[in-house]
């Protein structure tokens, strides 16, 4: 796109500005309107990218829970606990019993409503898997205990950080977020007729 200026018939005006006629070649009006709104477009596109990343991250966490985190090489359940879980109908995989924890993983806004997070809302109760269940941890508390490891009644449970490992290894960590945002920004501007080819700075 290009534009040029022609001096008007009155020449240089006393206040120091030219009286000119402007001829546009290309859609400068549309471009300038887009440029004025670029901050809003960037913010909206970045938020779209964050949301897309969060949804993919949520799905990846669920998938890794469903397969027992096998790609991360976690220590298996202790034999006595595995036998106990199997007797009570819980199966032999890590992270699963009734499926309540996997189903609880969701995309959430942070308190400032400025970014998206993946996690489990507080206060959700675990089902009673068997009569006399003494474990009163809510689902988010239980997930946190598995993420970081815990000791109970003299038994140590090794950490199985499926949330952080999925973020780092499956989703690419912070670099992964940046790429999702870059793609969203490029797509937003392309939809307005502007091709983005310059690499975004970190």
Phi, psi and omega in degrees: 000145179211159177216156175220161184244141175242135180291134180286172185296337183272355180066215183284123180280157185302328183280003173095008178246155179273140169272105188234159168253142183245128176248128181261136170242114189098171186272067182294324182299314179296319181296315180295323176296320178296318180298319179297330182260014187296324180298318178293320178296318179298316181296316180294319180293318179298319179295321176298316178297319178297317181296317179298316178300314182298320180294319178293321179296315177304312182296323180291321177300314180298317180297316180292327174293317182299326180263015176073018180065030188299330181290344182261355175068037179292152176297138178292168176297150174301141184306318181293322179289321179299319179293318179298314181298318180296319179297328183269006176089016184270354180077185187249006183264149172295153173072355183234139168220286176262347186092000183297321182291316180298317181293339183276347180289127184209167175274132181226152170277148172284175188297332180273359181059033183252344179207168183256148178229161174240129181183201181233127181296147181289153171090359179279128186274144174278146176294156172279106185286334179205160182296133177085019179301117183268356182273106184261015179294137171291170184299316180294325178292320179293318178298321179295321178296319178293323182297321187250352184085157180198163177238134179215132179049043177078004180251127178263129177253122183292148177294141175228080191283071186294328179292309183289324178292322177296318179300313185285310191266324180275317186262353177084011176063213182296327177296324177296317177300315182301318181294320178298319180292318179301314181298319181294319179294314179299319180294321179297314181289326178296324178294342177261007177090012180245119179274124179262119180238342181286138180292135178288143175280154182280000000 
